[in-house]
Amino acid sequence: MVEAFTKVSEASRLLLDKGLCPATGSDALGMVARPMKVDRACIFENRTTNLAGRFLTDLRHAWAEPGVVSPLAHPVLRALPLRDYAMAWTDMLEAGMPVNCTSREAPPMMRELLERQGVQSVLLCPIVPAKQWWGFVAFEDCHQARIWRPEEVSLLKSLARAIGASVRHANMRSSLSQVRTNLTSVLRPVVGDT
């Protein structure tokens, strides 16, 4: 378990230094998932569609143990209507609470989805970069109906906080870049007039 906490620190540094992108997302997930003996790990991002404001969550980054089918192979995870599949899970994540469940205990539609993917057990933790719930990170065990221990939940919460910090930093960099662009465009005519 000590190695896993060390790996969360390394993953946090990677995400803050390089940002959250496909390569760093997958690398950070793998760093933490391997010592946890997790088969798959994923990062999902929430969005609302323009069509009647429908809430969806999209698989953005994934890691899978060699020999385990990647979650990226499942198109349904690209625009998952999470509330339809597991309303109680959505409410828990939105309230900042983790979800710790075996596939057998999952809501019916979610149970069917998990079983189709060979998932026996999941642990989900919300990602909240600021005040609004952004998405969640998931650990999946495809070999056993695992009951996640408190230290495993704590570890995934730490990873979720690191991902949230990376998202927050990216948003701040984007905002600063926009401010710089706006200032440059406002000051350019003034400089030219002198």
DRENKELUM-176097 format. One line per field, with one value per atom (N, C-alpha, C): residue number from 0; residue in one letter; atom name; x, y, z. Coordinates in steps of 0.2 Angstrom, whole numbers. Example, Ala and Ser with C-alpha at 12.3 -4.5 7.8 and 13.67 -1.06 7.14 Angstrom:
REM DRENKELUM-176097
resi	c(0 | 0 | 0 | 1 | 1 | 1)
resn	c(A | A | A | S | S | S)
name	c(N | CA | C | N | CA | C)
east	c(66 | 62 | 66 | 64 | 68 | 64)
north	c(-28 | -22 | -16 | -11 | -5 | 0)
up	c(39 | 39 | 39 | 35 | 36 | 39)
//
This chain:
REM DRENKELUM-176097
resi	c(0 | 0 | 0 | 1 | 1 | 1 | 2 | 2 | 2 | 3 | 3 | 3 | 4 | 4 | 4 | 5 | 5 | 5 | 6 | 6 | 6 | 7 | 7 | 7 | 8 | 8 | 8 | 9 | 9 | 9 | 10 | 10 | 10 | 11 | 11 | 11 | 12 | 12 | 12 | 13 | 13 | 13 | 14 | 14 | 14 | 15 | 15 | 15 | 16 | 16 | 16 | 17 | 17 | 17 | 18 | 18 | 18 | 19 | 19 | 19 | 20 | 20 | 20 | 21 | 21 | 21 | 22 | 22 | 22 | 23 | 23 | 23 | 24 | 24 | 24 | 25 | 25 | 25 | 26 | 26 | 26 | 27 | 27 | 27 | 28 | 28 | 28 | 29 | 29 | 29 | 30 | 30 | 30 | 31 | 31 | 31 | 32 | 32 | 32 | 33 | 33 | 33 | 34 | 34 | 34 | 35 | 35 | 35 | 36 | 36 | 36 | 37 | 37 | 37 | 38 | 38 | 38 | 39 | 39 | 39 | 40 | 40 | 40 | 41 | 41 | 41 | 42 | 42 | 42 | 43 | 43 | 43 | 44 | 44 | 44 | 45 | 45 | 45 | 46 | 46 | 46 | 47 | 47 | 47 | 48 | 48 | 48 | 49 | 49 | 49 | 50 | 50 | 50 | 51 | 51 | 51 | 52 | 52 | 52 | 53 | 53 | 53 | 54 | 54 | 54 | 55 | 55 | 55 | 56 | 56 | 56 | 57 | 57 | 57 | 58 | 58 | 58 | 59 | 59 | 59 | 60 | 60 | 60 | 61 | 61 | 61 | 62 | 62 | 62 | 63 | 63 | 63 | 64 | 64 | 64 | 65 | 65 | 65 | 66 | 66 | 66 | 67 | 67 | 67 | 68 | 68 | 68 | 69 | 69 | 69 | 70 | 70 | 70 | 71 | 71 | 71 | 72 | 72 | 72 | 73 | 73 | 73 | 74 | 74 | 74 | 75 | 75 | 75 | 76 | 76 | 76 | 77 | 77 | 77 | 78 | 78 | 78 | 79 | 79 | 79 | 80 | 80 | 80 | 81 | 81 | 81 | 82 | 82 | 82 | 83 | 83 | 83 | 84 | 84 | 84 | 85 | 85 | 85 | 86 | 86 | 86 | 87 | 87 | 87 | 88 | 88 | 88 | 89 | 89 | 89 | 90 | 90 | 90 | 91 | 91 | 91 | 92 | 92 | 92 | 93 | 93 | 93 | 94 | 94 | 94 | 95 | 95 | 95 | 96 | 96 | 96 | 97 | 97 | 97 | 98 | 98 | 98 | 99 | 99 | 99 | 100 | 100 | 100 | 101 | 101 | 101 | 102 | 102 | 102 | 103 | 103 | 103 | 104 | 104 | 104 | 105 | 105 | 105 | 106 | 106 | 106 | 107 | 107 | 107 | 108 | 108 | 108 | 109 | 109 | 109 | 110 | 110 | 110 | 111 | 111 | 111 | 112 | 112 | 112 | 113 | 113 | 113 | 114 | 114 | 114 | 115 | 115 | 115 | 116 | 116 | 116 | 117 | 117 | 117 | 118 | 118 | 118 | 119 | 119 | 119 | 120 | 120 | 120 | 121 | 121 | 121 | 122 | 122 | 122 | 123 | 123 | 123 | 124 | 124 | 124 | 125 | 125 | 125 | 126 | 126 | 126 | 127 | 127 | 127 | 128 | 128 | 128 | 129 | 129 | 129 | 130 | 130 | 130 | 131 | 131 | 131 | 132 | 132 | 132 | 133 | 133 | 133 | 134 | 134 | 134 | 135 | 135 | 135 | 136 | 136 | 136 | 137 | 137 | 137 | 138 | 138 | 138 | 139 | 139 | 139 | 140 | 140 | 140 | 141 | 141 | 141 | 142 | 142 | 142 | 143 | 143 | 143 | 144 | 144 | 144 | 145 | 145 | 145 | 146 | 146 | 146 | 147 | 147 | 147 | 148 | 148 | 148 | 149 | 149 | 149 | 150 | 150 | 150 | 151 | 151 | 151 | 152 | 152 | 152 | 153 | 153 | 153 | 154 | 154 | 154 | 155 | 155 | 155 | 156 | 156 | 156 | 157 | 157 | 157 | 158 | 158 | 158 | 159 | 159 | 159 | 160 | 160 | 160 | 161 | 161 | 161 | 162 | 162 | 162 | 163 | 163 | 163 | 164 | 164 | 164 | 165 | 165 | 165 | 166 | 166 | 166 | 167 | 167 | 167 | 168 | 168 | 168 | 169 | 169 | 169 | 170 | 170 | 170 | 171 | 171 | 171 | 172 | 172 | 172 | 173 | 173 | 173 | 174 | 174 | 174 | 175 | 175 | 175 | 176 | 176 | 176 | 177 | 177 | 177 | 178 | 178 | 178 | 179 | 179 | 179 | 180 | 180 | 180 | 181 | 181 | 181 | 182 | 182 | 182 | 183 | 183 | 183 | 184 | 184 | 184 | 185 | 185 | 185 | 186 | 186 | 186 | 187 | 187 | 187 | 188 | 188 | 188 | 189 | 189 | 189 | 190 | 190 | 190 | 191 | 191 | 191 | 192 | 192 | 192 | 193 | 193 | 193)
resn	c(M | M | M | V | V | V | E | E | E | A | A | A | F | F | F | T | T | T | K | K | K | V | V | V | S | S | S | E | E | E | A | A | A | S | S | S | R | R | R | L | L | L | L | L | L | L | L | L | D | D | D | K | K | K | G | G | G | L | L | L | C | C | C | P | P | P | A | A | A | T | T | T | G | G | G | S | S | S | D | D | D | A | A | A | L | L | L | G | G | G | M | M | M | V | V | V | A | A | A | R | R | R | P | P | P | M | M | M | K | K | K | V | V | V | D | D | D | R | R | R | A | A | A | C | C | C | I | I | I | F | F | F | E | E | E | N | N | N | R | R | R | T | T | T | T | T | T | N | N | N | L | L | L | A | A | A | G | G | G | R | R | R | F | F | F | L | L | L | T | T | T | D | D | D | L | L | L | R | R | R | H | H | H | A | A | A | W | W | W | A | A | A | E | E | E | P | P | P | G | G | G | V | V | V | V | V | V | S | S | S | P | P | P | L | L | L | A | A | A | H | H | H | P | P | P | V | V | V | L | L | L | R | R | R | A | A | A | L | L | L | P | P | P | L | L | L | R | R | R | D | D | D | Y | Y | Y | A | A | A | M | M | M | A | A | A | W | W | W | T | T | T | D | D | D | M | M | M | L | L | L | E | E | E | A | A | A | G | G | G | M | M | M | P | P | P | V | V | V | N | N | N | C | C | C | T | T | T | S | S | S | R | R | R | E | E | E | A | A | A | P | P | P | P | P | P | M | M | M | M | M | M | R | R | R | E | E | E | L | L | L | L | L | L | E | E | E | R | R | R | Q | Q | Q | G | G | G | V | V | V | Q | Q | Q | S | S | S | V | V | V | L | L | L | L | L | L | C | C | C | P | P | P | I | I | I | V | V | V | P | P | P | A | A | A | K | K | K | Q | Q | Q | W | W | W | W | W | W | G | G | G | F | F | F | V | V | V | A | A | A | F | F | F | E | E | E | D | D | D | C | C | C | H | H | H | Q | Q | Q | A | A | A | R | R | R | I | I | I | W | W | W | R | R | R | P | P | P | E | E | E | E | E | E | V | V | V | S | S | S | L | L | L | L | L | L | K | K | K | S | S | S | L | L | L | A | A | A | R | R | R | A | A | A | I | I | I | G | G | G | A | A | A | S | S | S | V | V | V | R | R | R | H | H | H | A | A | A | N | N | N | M | M | M | R | R | R | S | S | S | S | S | S | L | L | L | S | S | S | Q | Q | Q | V | V | V | R | R | R | T | T | T | N | N | N | L | L | L | T | T | T | S | S | S | V | V | V | L | L | L | R | R | R | P | P | P | V | V | V | V | V | V | G | G | G | D | D | D | T | T | T)
name	c(N | CA | C | N | CA | C | N | CA | C | N | CA | C | N | CA | C | N | CA | C | N | CA | C | N | CA | C | N | CA | C | N | CA | C | N | CA | C | N | CA | C | N | CA | C | N | CA | C | N | CA | C | N | CA | C | N | CA | C | N | CA | C | N | CA | C | N | CA | C | N | CA | C | N | CA | C | N | CA | C | N | CA | C | N | CA | C | N | CA | C | N | CA | C | N | CA | C | N | CA | C | N | CA | C | N | CA | C | N | CA | C | N | CA | C | N | CA | C | N | CA | C | N | CA | C | N | CA | C | N | CA | C | N | CA | C | N | CA | C | N | CA | C | N | CA | C | N | CA | C | N | CA | C | N | CA | C | N | CA | C | N | CA | C | N | CA | C | N | CA | C | N | CA | C | N | CA | C | N | CA | C | N | CA | C | N | CA | C | N | CA | C | N | CA | C | N | CA | C | N | CA | C | N | CA | C | N | CA | C | N | CA | C | N | CA | C | N | CA | C | N | CA | C | N | CA | C | N | CA | C | N | CA | C | N | CA | C | N | CA | C | N | CA | C | N | CA | C | N | CA | C | N | CA | C | N | CA | C | N | CA | C | N | CA | C | N | CA | C | N | CA | C | N | CA | C | N | CA | C | N | CA | C | N | CA | C | N | CA | C | N | CA | C | N | CA | C | N | CA | C | N | CA | C | N | CA | C | N | CA | C | N | CA | C | N | CA | C | N | CA | C | N | CA | C | N | CA | C | N | CA | C | N | CA | C | N | CA | C | N | CA | C | N | CA | C | N | CA | C | N | CA | C | N | CA | C | N | CA | C | N | CA | C | N | CA | C | N | CA | C | N | CA | C | N | CA | C | N | CA | C | N | CA | C | N | CA | C | N | CA | C | N | CA | C | N | CA | C | N | CA | C | N | CA | C | N | CA | C | N | CA | C | N | CA | C | N | CA | C | N | CA | C | N | CA | C | N | CA | C | N | CA | C | N | CA | C | N | CA | C | N | CA | C | N | CA | C | N | CA | C | N | CA | C | N | CA | C | N | CA | C | N | CA | C | N | CA | C | N | CA | C | N | CA | C | N | CA | C | N | CA | C | N | CA | C | N | CA | C | N | CA | C | N | CA | C | N | CA | C | N | CA | C | N | CA | C | N | CA | C | N | CA | C | N | CA | C | N | CA | C | N | CA | C | N | CA | C | N | CA | C | N | CA | C | N | CA | C | N | CA | C | N | CA | C | N | CA | C | N | CA | C | N | CA | C | N | CA | C | N | CA | C | N | CA | C | N | CA | C | N | CA | C | N | CA | C | N | CA | C | N | CA | C | N | CA | C | N | CA | C | N | CA | C | N | CA | C | N | CA | C | N | CA | C | N | CA | C | N | CA | C | N | CA | C | N | CA | C | N | CA | C | N | CA | C | N | CA | C | N | CA | C | N | CA | C | N | CA | C | N | CA | C | N | CA | C | N | CA | C | N | CA | C | N | CA | C | N | CA | C | N | CA | C | N | CA | C | N | CA | C | N | CA | C | N | CA | C)
east	c(4 | 0 | 4 | 10 | 15 | 17 | 18 | 20 | 15 | 9 | 3 | 3 | 4 | 3 | 9 | 15 | 21 | 19 | 16 | 14 | 9 | 4 | 0 | 3 | 9 | 13 | 16 | 19 | 22 | 17 | 11 | 6 | 4 | 3 | 1 | 6 | 13 | 18 | 17 | 17 | 16 | 10 | 4 | -2 | -1 | 2 | 3 | 9 | 14 | 19 | 17 | 14 | 13 | 5 | 1 | -6 | -10 | -16 | -20 | -21 | -18 | -19 | -19 | -20 | -21 | -15 | -9 | -3 | -2 | -2 | -2 | -7 | -13 | -19 | -18 | -16 | -15 | -9 | -4 | 2 | 0 | -3 | -5 | -9 | -14 | -19 | -15 | -10 | -6 | -2 | 1 | 6 | 3 | -4 | -7 | -11 | -13 | -17 | -13 | -7 | -3 | -1 | 1 | 2 | -4 | -10 | -16 | -19 | -16 | -18 | -25 | -26 | -32 | -31 | -37 | -36 | -37 | -41 | -43 | -44 | -42 | -43 | -45 | -49 | -52 | -53 | -53 | -55 | -61 | -67 | -73 | -74 | -76 | -78 | -85 | -89 | -96 | -97 | -102 | -104 | -112 | -115 | -122 | -122 | -127 | -128 | -132 | -132 | -137 | -144 | -144 | -151 | -155 | -159 | -163 | -159 | -152 | -148 | -147 | -146 | -145 | -138 | -138 | -131 | -128 | -122 | -118 | -111 | -108 | -101 | -97 | -91 | -87 | -81 | -79 | -73 | -67 | -63 | -57 | -51 | -49 | -42 | -43 | -39 | -40 | -33 | -33 | -27 | -30 | -27 | -29 | -22 | -23 | -18 | -17 | -11 | -10 | -14 | -18 | -22 | -29 | -31 | -37 | -40 | -46 | -48 | -49 | -46 | -46 | -54 | -55 | -62 | -63 | -58 | -58 | -61 | -62 | -64 | -72 | -75 | -82 | -85 | -88 | -91 | -96 | -100 | -105 | -102 | -96 | -93 | -91 | -91 | -89 | -95 | -101 | -106 | -112 | -109 | -113 | -119 | -125 | -130 | -130 | -125 | -124 | -130 | -134 | -140 | -145 | -146 | -150 | -148 | -141 | -139 | -138 | -137 | -136 | -137 | -144 | -145 | -142 | -143 | -140 | -133 | -129 | -122 | -120 | -124 | -123 | -124 | -130 | -131 | -125 | -123 | -117 | -111 | -109 | -103 | -104 | -110 | -111 | -111 | -113 | -112 | -105 | -100 | -93 | -92 | -96 | -95 | -93 | -88 | -86 | -92 | -91 | -95 | -91 | -93 | -89 | -94 | -93 | -99 | -96 | -99 | -98 | -103 | -102 | -106 | -113 | -113 | -119 | -124 | -121 | -125 | -127 | -124 | -125 | -132 | -135 | -142 | -142 | -148 | -149 | -145 | -147 | -143 | -136 | -133 | -126 | -123 | -127 | -124 | -123 | -128 | -128 | -122 | -121 | -115 | -108 | -108 | -102 | -100 | -106 | -105 | -103 | -105 | -103 | -96 | -93 | -86 | -82 | -85 | -81 | -79 | -82 | -80 | -84 | -80 | -83 | -84 | -80 | -81 | -78 | -81 | -79 | -78 | -74 | -73 | -73 | -77 | -77 | -76 | -73 | -72 | -73 | -77 | -78 | -72 | -71 | -66 | -70 | -67 | -70 | -65 | -63 | -58 | -59 | -65 | -67 | -73 | -79 | -85 | -89 | -88 | -93 | -90 | -94 | -92 | -90 | -84 | -81 | -82 | -81 | -81 | -79 | -76 | -74 | -69 | -65 | -60 | -62 | -61 | -63 | -58 | -58 | -54 | -59 | -57 | -61 | -57 | -60 | -57 | -61 | -58 | -61 | -60 | -57 | -56 | -60 | -61 | -65 | -70 | -75 | -80 | -77 | -73 | -68 | -72 | -71 | -74 | -68 | -68 | -63 | -62 | -56 | -54 | -53 | -54 | -54 | -48 | -42 | -36 | -36 | -39 | -39 | -44 | -49 | -54 | -50 | -46 | -42 | -37 | -34 | -29 | -33 | -38 | -42 | -44 | -46 | -48 | -42 | -36 | -30 | -29 | -30 | -29 | -34 | -40 | -45 | -44 | -41 | -39 | -33 | -28 | -23 | -25 | -30 | -33 | -37 | -41 | -44 | -40 | -34 | -29 | -26 | -25 | -22 | -28 | -34 | -39 | -40 | -39 | -40 | -34 | -28 | -22 | -23 | -25 | -26 | -32 | -37 | -42 | -39 | -35 | -32 | -27 | -23 | -18 | -22 | -28 | -32 | -35 | -37 | -40 | -35 | -29 | -23 | -21 | -21 | -20 | -25 | -31 | -36 | -36 | -34 | -33 | -27 | -22 | -16 | -18 | -22 | -24 | -28 | -33 | -37 | -34 | -29 | -25 | -21 | -18 | -14 | -18 | -24 | -28 | -30 | -31 | -34 | -28 | -22 | -16 | -13 | -14 | -10 | -13 | -19 | -21 | -18 | -18 | -15 | -8 | -4 | 3 | 4 | 0 | 0 | -1 | -5 | -8 | -2 | 2 | 7 | 13)
north	c(-6 | 0 | 6 | 6 | 12 | 13 | 8 | 10 | 13 | 11 | 14 | 22 | 23 | 31 | 34 | 31 | 34 | 36 | 31 | 32 | 37 | 38 | 44 | 51 | 51 | 57 | 58 | 53 | 53 | 55 | 52 | 54 | 61 | 63 | 70 | 75 | 74 | 78 | 78 | 72 | 71 | 75 | 75 | 78 | 86 | 88 | 95 | 98 | 94 | 97 | 97 | 91 | 91 | 91 | 92 | 93 | 86 | 86 | 80 | 80 | 75 | 73 | 66 | 63 | 56 | 52 | 54 | 51 | 51 | 57 | 58 | 55 | 55 | 52 | 45 | 42 | 34 | 33 | 36 | 35 | 36 | 41 | 42 | 37 | 35 | 29 | 23 | 21 | 15 | 15 | 21 | 21 | 19 | 21 | 20 | 13 | 11 | 5 | -1 | -1 | -7 | -9 | -5 | -8 | -9 | -7 | -8 | -15 | -18 | -24 | -23 | -17 | -16 | -18 | -20 | -22 | -17 | -12 | -6 | 0 | 6 | 12 | 17 | 22 | 27 | 33 | 38 | 45 | 47 | 49 | 51 | 59 | 62 | 69 | 70 | 74 | 76 | 81 | 81 | 86 | 86 | 92 | 92 | 94 | 90 | 91 | 96 | 99 | 104 | 102 | 95 | 92 | 91 | 96 | 96 | 96 | 98 | 98 | 91 | 86 | 79 | 79 | 76 | 75 | 68 | 69 | 63 | 63 | 57 | 57 | 53 | 56 | 53 | 50 | 44 | 41 | 45 | 48 | 52 | 49 | 45 | 42 | 35 | 31 | 24 | 20 | 16 | 11 | 4 | -1 | -8 | -12 | -17 | -22 | -26 | -28 | -32 | -38 | -39 | -45 | -44 | -38 | -35 | -30 | -31 | -27 | -20 | -15 | -8 | -5 | -1 | 2 | 6 | 8 | 12 | 8 | 2 | -3 | -3 | 1 | 0 | 7 | 8 | 14 | 17 | 13 | 16 | 20 | 20 | 24 | 31 | 32 | 38 | 44 | 41 | 46 | 42 | 41 | 37 | 41 | 40 | 43 | 40 | 42 | 39 | 39 | 45 | 45 | 40 | 38 | 33 | 26 | 25 | 19 | 18 | 23 | 23 | 29 | 31 | 37 | 38 | 33 | 34 | 35 | 32 | 33 | 40 | 43 | 50 | 54 | 53 | 58 | 58 | 52 | 51 | 55 | 54 | 57 | 64 | 67 | 74 | 77 | 73 | 75 | 74 | 72 | 71 | 65 | 60 | 54 | 48 | 44 | 38 | 33 | 29 | 23 | 17 | 12 | 6 | 0 | -3 | -8 | -14 | -20 | -26 | -25 | -28 | -28 | -31 | -36 | -40 | -35 | -30 | -25 | -19 | -18 | -12 | -12 | -5 | -5 | -9 | -11 | -16 | -14 | -8 | -6 | -6 | -3 | -3 | -10 | -14 | -21 | -24 | -24 | -27 | -24 | -17 | -14 | -17 | -17 | -19 | -27 | -31 | -38 | -39 | -35 | -36 | -34 | -30 | -28 | -33 | -37 | -42 | -39 | -34 | -30 | -34 | -35 | -39 | -33 | -28 | -23 | -17 | -11 | -4 | 0 | 5 | 10 | 16 | 21 | 27 | 33 | 38 | 44 | 50 | 55 | 61 | 66 | 69 | 74 | 81 | 85 | 92 | 97 | 100 | 104 | 111 | 113 | 119 | 118 | 121 | 120 | 115 | 114 | 110 | 103 | 98 | 91 | 90 | 89 | 88 | 81 | 76 | 69 | 65 | 59 | 54 | 50 | 47 | 42 | 35 | 30 | 23 | 18 | 14 | 8 | 2 | -3 | -9 | -15 | -20 | -27 | -31 | -35 | -39 | -47 | -48 | -55 | -57 | -52 | -54 | -48 | -51 | -46 | -43 | -38 | -35 | -30 | -31 | -25 | -21 | -15 | -10 | -8 | -8 | -7 | 1 | 4 | 11 | 14 | 11 | 14 | 14 | 9 | 10 | 15 | 16 | 22 | 29 | 29 | 35 | 36 | 31 | 32 | 34 | 32 | 34 | 41 | 43 | 50 | 55 | 53 | 57 | 57 | 52 | 53 | 57 | 57 | 61 | 68 | 70 | 77 | 79 | 75 | 77 | 78 | 74 | 75 | 82 | 83 | 89 | 95 | 95 | 100 | 101 | 96 | 97 | 100 | 98 | 102 | 109 | 111 | 117 | 122 | 119 | 122 | 124 | 119 | 120 | 125 | 125 | 131 | 137 | 138 | 144 | 146 | 142 | 143 | 146 | 143 | 145 | 152 | 153 | 160 | 165 | 164 | 168 | 170 | 165 | 165 | 170 | 169 | 173 | 180 | 181 | 188 | 191 | 188 | 190 | 192 | 188 | 189 | 195 | 196 | 202 | 208 | 208 | 214 | 216 | 211 | 213 | 216 | 213 | 216 | 223 | 225 | 231 | 236 | 234 | 238 | 240 | 235 | 236 | 243 | 244 | 251 | 257 | 256 | 262 | 263 | 258 | 258 | 261 | 259 | 262 | 269 | 272 | 279 | 284 | 281 | 286 | 287)
up	c(0 | 0 | 0 | 3 | 4 | -4 | -8 | -14 | -18 | -17 | -21 | -19 | -12 | -10 | -13 | -14 | -17 | -25 | -28 | -35 | -36 | -31 | -31 | -32 | -27 | -27 | -34 | -37 | -43 | -49 | -49 | -54 | -53 | -47 | -46 | -49 | -48 | -51 | -58 | -61 | -68 | -71 | -68 | -70 | -69 | -64 | -63 | -68 | -69 | -73 | -81 | -83 | -90 | -92 | -87 | -88 | -90 | -90 | -91 | -99 | -102 | -109 | -110 | -116 | -116 | -114 | -115 | -113 | -105 | -102 | -95 | -91 | -94 | -91 | -90 | -95 | -95 | -91 | -91 | -87 | -80 | -78 | -71 | -68 | -72 | -70 | -69 | -74 | -73 | -67 | -66 | -60 | -54 | -53 | -47 | -47 | -53 | -53 | -52 | -55 | -55 | -47 | -43 | -36 | -32 | -35 | -32 | -34 | -39 | -43 | -45 | -49 | -52 | -60 | -63 | -70 | -75 | -73 | -77 | -73 | -76 | -72 | -78 | -76 | -81 | -78 | -82 | -80 | -85 | -82 | -86 | -84 | -90 | -89 | -91 | -87 | -87 | -93 | -96 | -101 | -101 | -103 | -105 | -112 | -116 | -123 | -124 | -130 | -132 | -133 | -134 | -135 | -128 | -127 | -121 | -114 | -115 | -109 | -106 | -110 | -107 | -104 | -98 | -95 | -97 | -99 | -101 | -98 | -97 | -95 | -100 | -102 | -107 | -105 | -107 | -105 | -109 | -105 | -108 | -108 | -103 | -102 | -99 | -101 | -98 | -98 | -94 | -93 | -92 | -95 | -94 | -93 | -88 | -87 | -94 | -96 | -102 | -102 | -107 | -107 | -106 | -103 | -101 | -107 | -109 | -114 | -111 | -115 | -113 | -113 | -108 | -108 | -115 | -118 | -124 | -130 | -129 | -134 | -134 | -129 | -128 | -129 | -135 | -138 | -133 | -129 | -125 | -120 | -118 | -113 | -115 | -122 | -125 | -123 | -122 | -121 | -117 | -111 | -106 | -102 | -103 | -99 | -92 | -88 | -81 | -77 | -77 | -73 | -75 | -81 | -83 | -81 | -81 | -79 | -71 | -68 | -60 | -57 | -56 | -53 | -47 | -42 | -36 | -36 | -40 | -41 | -43 | -48 | -50 | -44 | -40 | -35 | -30 | -28 | -24 | -26 | -32 | -35 | -35 | -37 | -37 | -30 | -25 | -18 | -15 | -19 | -17 | -14 | -14 | -11 | -16 | -14 | -18 | -19 | -24 | -25 | -25 | -21 | -20 | -20 | -26 | -27 | -31 | -30 | -34 | -40 | -45 | -51 | -49 | -45 | -43 | -40 | -36 | -32 | -36 | -42 | -46 | -48 | -49 | -52 | -59 | -60 | -66 | -72 | -75 | -81 | -81 | -75 | -74 | -73 | -70 | -69 | -76 | -80 | -87 | -90 | -90 | -94 | -91 | -84 | -81 | -83 | -82 | -84 | -91 | -96 | -103 | -104 | -99 | -100 | -96 | -92 | -88 | -81 | -79 | -73 | -67 | -62 | -56 | -50 | -50 | -45 | -47 | -45 | -46 | -40 | -41 | -36 | -39 | -38 | -42 | -37 | -38 | -34 | -39 | -36 | -40 | -41 | -46 | -48 | -47 | -43 | -42 | -42 | -48 | -48 | -44 | -44 | -41 | -37 | -38 | -34 | -38 | -44 | -48 | -50 | -49 | -51 | -58 | -60 | -66 | -69 | -65 | -68 | -62 | -64 | -59 | -62 | -57 | -59 | -56 | -60 | -58 | -58 | -53 | -53 | -54 | -58 | -60 | -59 | -56 | -55 | -59 | -64 | -68 | -66 | -60 | -58 | -52 | -48 | -42 | -39 | -36 | -33 | -27 | -28 | -23 | -18 | -12 | -7 | -6 | -8 | -8 | 0 | 2 | 9 | 9 | 16 | 17 | 14 | 15 | 12 | 4 | 1 | -6 | -8 | -5 | -6 | -5 | 0 | 2 | -4 | -6 | -12 | -18 | -20 | -26 | -25 | -19 | -18 | -19 | -17 | -18 | -25 | -29 | -36 | -39 | -37 | -40 | -38 | -32 | -31 | -35 | -37 | -41 | -48 | -50 | -57 | -57 | -52 | -51 | -51 | -47 | -47 | -54 | -58 | -65 | -69 | -69 | -73 | -71 | -64 | -62 | -65 | -64 | -67 | -75 | -78 | -85 | -87 | -83 | -84 | -82 | -77 | -75 | -81 | -83 | -89 | -95 | -96 | -102 | -101 | -95 | -93 | -94 | -91 | -91 | -99 | -103 | -110 | -113 | -111 | -114 | -112 | -106 | -103 | -107 | -108 | -111 | -118 | -122 | -129 | -129 | -124 | -124 | -123 | -118 | -117 | -123 | -126 | -132 | -137 | -138 | -144 | -142 | -135 | -133 | -133 | -131 | -131 | -138 | -142 | -149 | -152 | -153 | -156 | -152 | -146 | -142 | -143 | -143 | -145 | -152 | -157 | -164 | -164 | -160 | -160 | -157 | -154 | -151 | -155)
//
